[in-house]
Amino acid sequence: MTTVRHAFDEELQLLQHELIEMGSYVEQMLDQAVQSLCHRDEELAKEIVRRDDVVDEMDVNIEMHCLRLLALQQPMARDLRLIGTVLKAITDLERIGDHSVDIAKAAIRLKDYPRVVSLVDVPLLKEKVCAMIRSGLDSFTQHDMELAYDVCDMDNEVDKLYRRMRKNILASMSKGDADLEAAALMLLVLYYLERCADHAVNVAERVVFVETGVLRQLAVSHRGEYVPEENNGEEAGGQ
């Protein structure tokens, strides 16, 4: 029995490694998508679009790994939560990959509008979002709920920055200082980045679920303090 459990633990470690690999890949995609936008690098943008197939393949492979573990093993309560979290997390990571492609496609269309791109500090927003993705994944591998809560605090900063940048672009549009089509594309870029941050929060919330057995929506009451809202479902049993 000990040998079987050891083999299963190794499979779970491999599964977590695959998740981190996928997370690192989509984080790099997001970083380079914003680079292609700011540096008007059409070739890099096209490369990001092509990488979407790699992310989709990672998504399918990890999903199949999870299903094999569920079918061939007898996971205990915490193991089930961990595998379920991986299944949910890959969906969020795949969506971050999709939004990276969306930004790259916008970069191709915006390459002739440098003035519009420079209206807001997109790299700053991107750095905060990438930090959220890294912290969300680290909280999962380190079983660190405090780090998961930090991700939600970071999301509050991203939301404020997003609203401020969006306001700046809308003001330029109303004054006639920006090409309307280009400005609308920049609004979409900001939206894609904000959505990536939301997906990072989803991962962090699932970390709390793995550790506690309760799925919580982590609402920020003010910086550094969180008010968990428990769902109405029954708490999962422990090991």
C-alpha positions in Angstrom: 0.0 0.0 0.0 2.9 2.4 0.8 4.4 1.7 -2.6 1.1 2.5 -4.3 0.7 5.7 -2.4 4.3 6.7 -3.2 3.7 6.1 -6.9 0.5 8.2 -6.7 2.3 11.0 -4.9 4.9 11.1 -7.7 2.1 11.3 -10.2 0.6 14.3 -8.4 4.1 15.9 -8.3 4.4 15.4 -12.0 0.9 16.9 -12.6 1.8 20.0 -10.6 5.0 20.3 -12.6 3.0 20.2 -15.8 0.7 22.9 -14.5 3.7 25.2 -13.6 5.2 24.6 -17.0 2.0 25.6 -18.7 1.7 28.6 -16.4 5.2 29.8 -17.2 4.6 29.4 -20.9 1.4 31.5 -20.9 3.1 34.1 -18.7 5.9 34.4 -21.2 3.3 34.7 -24.0 1.6 37.6 -22.2 4.9 39.3 -21.6 6.0 39.1 -25.2 2.6 40.0 -26.5 2.9 43.3 -24.7 6.5 43.7 -26.0 5.2 43.2 -29.5 2.7 46.0 -28.9 5.0 48.5 -27.4 7.9 47.8 -29.8 5.7 47.5 -32.8 7.2 44.1 -33.5 4.9 42.4 -36.0 7.0 39.2 -36.3 7.0 38.6 -32.6 3.2 39.2 -32.5 2.7 36.6 -35.2 4.9 34.2 -33.3 2.6 34.7 -30.2 -0.4 33.8 -32.4 1.2 30.6 -33.5 2.0 29.6 -29.9 -1.7 29.3 -29.2 -1.6 25.7 -30.5 1.1 24.8 -28.0 -1.0 26.0 -25.1 -4.0 24.1 -26.4 -1.9 20.9 -26.6 -0.7 21.4 -23.0 -4.3 21.9 -21.9 -5.4 18.6 -23.4 -2.4 16.7 -22.2 -2.8 17.8 -18.6 -6.6 17.2 -18.7 -5.9 13.6 -19.9 -3.4 13.1 -17.1 -6.0 14.3 -14.5 -8.6 11.9 -15.9 -6.2 9.0 -15.9 -5.4 9.6 -12.2 -9.1 9.8 -11.4 -9.9 6.6 -13.3 -6.9 4.4 -12.3 -6.3 5.6 -8.7 -8.5 6.0 -5.6 -7.8 9.6 -4.7 -8.6 10.7 -1.1 -10.5 14.0 -0.4 -7.5 16.3 -0.6 -6.2 14.5 -3.7 -9.5 15.0 -5.4 -9.5 18.7 -4.6 -5.9 19.0 -5.9 -6.8 17.2 -9.2 -10.0 19.2 -9.6 -8.0 22.4 -9.0 -5.6 21.5 -11.8 -8.5 20.8 -14.1 -9.9 24.3 -13.3 -6.5 26.0 -13.4 -5.6 24.8 -16.9 -8.8 26.4 -18.1 -7.8 29.7 -16.6 -4.3 29.4 -18.0 -5.6 28.5 -21.5 -7.7 31.7 -21.4 -4.6 33.8 -20.4 -3.0 32.3 -23.5 -6.0 33.3 -25.6 -5.9 36.8 -24.3 -2.2 37.0 -25.1 -3.0 36.1 -28.7 -5.8 38.7 -28.6 -3.2 41.3 -27.6 -0.7 40.1 -30.2 -3.4 40.5 -32.9 -4.2 44.0 -31.6 -0.4 44.8 -31.8 -0.4 43.9 -35.5 -3.2 46.3 -36.1 -1.7 49.0 -33.9 1.8 49.0 -35.2 1.2 52.2 -37.1 -0.3 54.0 -34.1 2.6 54.6 -31.7 1.0 57.7 -30.2 -2.1 55.8 -29.1 -0.1 53.0 -27.6 1.9 55.5 -25.6 -1.2 57.0 -24.0 -1.1 54.5 -21.1 1.6 52.5 -19.3 0.7 49.1 -20.6 4.0 47.5 -19.5 3.3 48.5 -15.9 -0.1 46.8 -16.0 1.4 43.8 -17.7 4.1 43.4 -15.0 1.5 43.5 -12.2 -0.6 40.9 -14.0 2.4 38.6 -14.6 3.3 38.9 -11.0 -0.2 37.7 -10.1 0.1 34.7 -12.4 3.5 33.7 -10.8 2.2 34.2 -7.3 -1.0 32.2 -8.0 1.1 29.3 -9.2 3.6 29.6 -6.4 0.8 29.6 -3.8 -0.4 26.3 -5.4 3.0 24.5 -5.4 3.9 25.9 -1.9 0.4 25.3 -0.4 0.6 28.9 0.8 -2.8 30.5 1.5 -1.3 33.8 2.5 0.3 34.1 -0.9 -3.1 33.2 -2.5 -4.7 36.1 -0.5 -1.9 38.4 -1.8 -2.9 37.6 -5.3 -6.4 39.0 -4.6 -4.8 42.1 -3.0 -2.8 42.6 -6.2 -5.9 42.3 -8.3 -7.3 45.3 -6.4 -4.3 47.3 -7.6 -4.7 46.0 -11.2 -8.4 47.1 -11.2 -7.5 50.6 -10.0 -4.8 50.9 -12.6 -7.0 49.5 -15.3 -9.8 52.0 -14.6 -7.3 54.9 -14.5 -5.8 53.9 -17.9 -9.2 53.4 -19.4 -10.3 56.8 -18.3 -7.2 58.4 -19.9 -7.9 56.8 -23.3 -11.6 57.7 -23.2 -10.6 61.3 -22.4 -8.3 61.4 -25.4 -11.1 60.0 -27.6 -13.5 62.6 -26.4 -11.0 65.4 -27.1 -10.3 64.0 -30.6 -6.7 63.5 -29.7 -6.7 59.8 -30.7 -7.8 57.8 -33.7 -11.0 56.2 -32.6 -10.4 52.7 -34.0 -6.9 52.6 -32.6 -8.1 53.9 -29.2 -10.9 51.3 -29.2 -8.2 48.6 -29.8 -6.2 49.9 -26.9 -9.2 49.7 -24.6 -9.5 46.1 -25.6 -5.9 45.5 -24.8 -6.4 46.9 -21.3 -9.5 44.7 -20.9 -7.6 41.6 -21.9 -4.9 42.3 -19.3 -7.6 42.9 -16.6 -9.2 39.6 -17.5 -5.9 37.8 -17.2 -5.6 39.1 -13.7 -9.1 37.7 -13.0 -8.0 34.3 -14.2 -5.0 34.5 -11.8 -7.4 35.2 -9.0 -9.4 32.1 -9.9 -6.3 30.0 -9.5 -5.6 31.6 -6.1 -9.1 30.9 -4.9 -8.8 27.2 -5.9 -5.6 27.0 -3.7 -7.7 28.0 -0.7 -10.1 25.3 -1.7 -7.4 22.6 -1.9 -6.1 23.6 1.6 -9.4 24.0 3.4 -12.0 22.0 1.5 -14.2 25.2 1.2 -14.6 27.1 -2.1 -14.4 30.8 -1.2 -14.8 34.0 -3.2 -12.1 36.2 -1.8 -13.5 39.7 -1.7 -11.2 42.6 -0.7 -12.7 44.9 1.9 -9.5 47.1 1.9 -5.9 46.5 1.1 -4.5 43.6 3.0 -7.8 42.5 4.6 -10.1 39.8 3.0 -13.6 38.8 3.6 -14.2 35.2 2.5 -17.7 34.4 1.3 -18.3 30.7 1.7 -20.6 29.0 -0.8 -23.7 27.1 0.2 -22.3 23.7 -0.5 -21.2 21.3 2.1 -17.5 21.3 3.1 -15.6 18.5 1.6 -14.3 15.8 4.0 -10.7 15.7 5.0 -8.2 12.8 4.5 
